[in-house]
Amino acid sequence: MSVISLRPARDLRAPLDELIRDHGLLSVTLALMRAALRRGKNRPPPAEGLSEYLRRDIGLGPGRHKGPRDWDRL
């Protein structure tokens, strides 16, 4: 078995409590809600127009080749 050391809840709440103390409950709550709603809009652009070299560099698999291939011309 592996041992998982969990942090106590008070250690996890400390940064949030500090934000609430500094900025107020309403401001922190609204900022968290805005961040949660904005999260879905920050999607990366489609990778379909990237070259095979760029796709490989960022860790994507090979894409669909839309143009004619060299061996199709023969």
Short mmCIF file of the C-alpha atoms (twelve columns), coordinates in Angstrom:
data_MODEL
# 
_entry.id   MODEL 
# 
loop_
_atom_site.group_PDB 
_atom_site.id 
_atom_site.type_symbol 
_atom_site.label_atom_id 
_atom_site.label_alt_id 
_atom_site.label_comp_id 
_atom_site.label_asym_id 
_atom_site.label_seq_id 
_atom_site.Cartn_x 
_atom_site.Cartn_y 
_atom_site.Cartn_z 
_atom_site.pdbx_PDB_model_num 
ATOM 1  C CA . MET A 1  0.000   0.000  0.000   1 
ATOM 2  C CA . SER A 2  1.079   3.564  -0.470  1 
ATOM 3  C CA . VAL A 3  0.750   6.238  2.162   1 
ATOM 4  C CA . ILE A 4  -0.986  9.420  1.130   1 
ATOM 5  C CA . SER A 5  -0.373  12.316 3.439   1 
ATOM 6  C CA . LEU A 6  -3.361  14.625 3.400   1 
ATOM 7  C CA . ARG A 7  -3.064  18.215 4.436   1 
ATOM 8  C CA . PRO A 8  -5.311  19.262 7.291   1 
ATOM 9  C CA . ALA A 9  -8.358  21.277 6.262   1 
ATOM 10 C CA . ARG A 10 -7.139  24.315 8.196   1 
ATOM 11 C CA . ASP A 11 -4.020  24.446 5.974   1 
ATOM 12 C CA . LEU A 12 -6.187  24.460 2.868   1 
ATOM 13 C CA . ARG A 13 -8.560  27.102 4.192   1 
ATOM 14 C CA . ALA A 14 -5.853  29.509 5.380   1 
ATOM 15 C CA . PRO A 15 -5.241  31.197 1.979   1 
ATOM 16 C CA . LEU A 16 -8.968  31.523 1.363   1 
ATOM 17 C CA . ASP A 17 -9.548  32.956 4.837   1 
ATOM 18 C CA . GLU A 18 -6.735  35.440 4.258   1 
ATOM 19 C CA . LEU A 19 -8.282  36.565 0.949   1 
ATOM 20 C CA . ILE A 20 -11.669 36.993 2.620   1 
ATOM 21 C CA . ARG A 21 -10.120 38.946 5.483   1 
ATOM 22 C CA . ASP A 22 -8.237  41.271 3.092   1 
ATOM 23 C CA . HIS A 23 -10.889 41.801 0.406   1 
ATOM 24 C CA . GLY A 24 -14.234 40.833 1.918   1 
ATOM 25 C CA . LEU A 25 -16.540 37.879 1.436   1 
ATOM 26 C CA . LEU A 26 -18.605 39.400 -1.369  1 
ATOM 27 C CA . SER A 27 -15.585 40.393 -3.480  1 
ATOM 28 C CA . VAL A 28 -13.928 36.994 -3.104  1 
ATOM 29 C CA . THR A 29 -17.168 35.144 -3.862  1 
ATOM 30 C CA . LEU A 30 -17.820 37.203 -6.993  1 
ATOM 31 C CA . ALA A 31 -14.230 36.739 -8.185  1 
ATOM 32 C CA . LEU A 32 -14.473 32.967 -7.716  1 
ATOM 33 C CA . MET A 33 -17.775 32.840 -9.602  1 
ATOM 34 C CA . ARG A 34 -16.363 34.958 -12.453 1 
ATOM 35 C CA . ALA A 35 -13.312 32.708 -12.685 1 
ATOM 36 C CA . ALA A 36 -15.491 29.586 -12.757 1 
ATOM 37 C CA . LEU A 37 -17.700 30.988 -15.535 1 
ATOM 38 C CA . ARG A 38 -14.766 32.302 -17.550 1 
ATOM 39 C CA . ARG A 39 -13.007 28.931 -17.431 1 
ATOM 40 C CA . GLY A 40 -15.096 27.423 -20.265 1 
ATOM 41 C CA . LYS A 41 -14.334 30.290 -22.650 1 
ATOM 42 C CA . ASN A 42 -10.556 29.877 -22.448 1 
ATOM 43 C CA . ARG A 43 -10.283 26.944 -24.788 1 
ATOM 44 C CA . PRO A 44 -7.230  26.602 -26.985 1 
ATOM 45 C CA . PRO A 45 -7.685  27.256 -30.704 1 
ATOM 46 C CA . PRO A 46 -8.257  24.243 -32.958 1 
ATOM 47 C CA . ALA A 47 -5.063  22.468 -33.961 1 
ATOM 48 C CA . GLU A 48 -6.304  21.423 -37.394 1 
ATOM 49 C CA . GLY A 49 -4.349  24.099 -39.272 1 
ATOM 50 C CA . LEU A 50 -1.003  23.307 -37.653 1 
ATOM 51 C CA . SER A 51 1.772   21.580 -39.520 1 
ATOM 52 C CA . GLU A 52 2.834   18.074 -38.552 1 
ATOM 53 C CA . TYR A 53 6.037   19.462 -37.043 1 
ATOM 54 C CA . LEU A 54 4.180   21.840 -34.717 1 
ATOM 55 C CA . ARG A 55 1.674   19.146 -33.758 1 
ATOM 56 C CA . ARG A 56 4.525   16.834 -32.819 1 
ATOM 57 C CA . ASP A 57 6.304   19.592 -30.858 1 
ATOM 58 C CA . ILE A 58 3.291   20.279 -28.653 1 
ATOM 59 C CA . GLY A 59 2.561   16.595 -28.115 1 
ATOM 60 C CA . LEU A 60 -0.354  15.998 -30.478 1 
ATOM 61 C CA . GLY A 61 -0.715  13.014 -32.735 1 
ATOM 62 C CA . PRO A 62 -0.673  13.242 -36.505 1 
ATOM 63 C CA . GLY A 63 -3.598  15.105 -38.000 1 
ATOM 64 C CA . ARG A 64 -5.627  14.397 -41.082 1 
ATOM 65 C CA . HIS A 65 -3.841  15.288 -44.273 1 
ATOM 66 C CA . LYS A 66 -6.258  17.262 -46.450 1 
ATOM 67 C CA . GLY A 67 -4.112  18.015 -49.478 1 
ATOM 68 C CA . PRO A 68 -2.948  15.643 -52.220 1 
ATOM 69 C CA . ARG A 69 -0.056  13.439 -51.276 1 
ATOM 70 C CA . ASP A 70 3.030   13.016 -53.416 1 
ATOM 71 C CA . TRP A 71 2.335   9.370  -54.202 1 
ATOM 72 C CA . ASP A 72 -1.216  10.218 -55.340 1 
ATOM 73 C CA . ARG A 73 0.228   12.279 -58.195 1 
ATOM 74 C CA . LEU A 74 2.087   9.356  -59.745 1 
# 
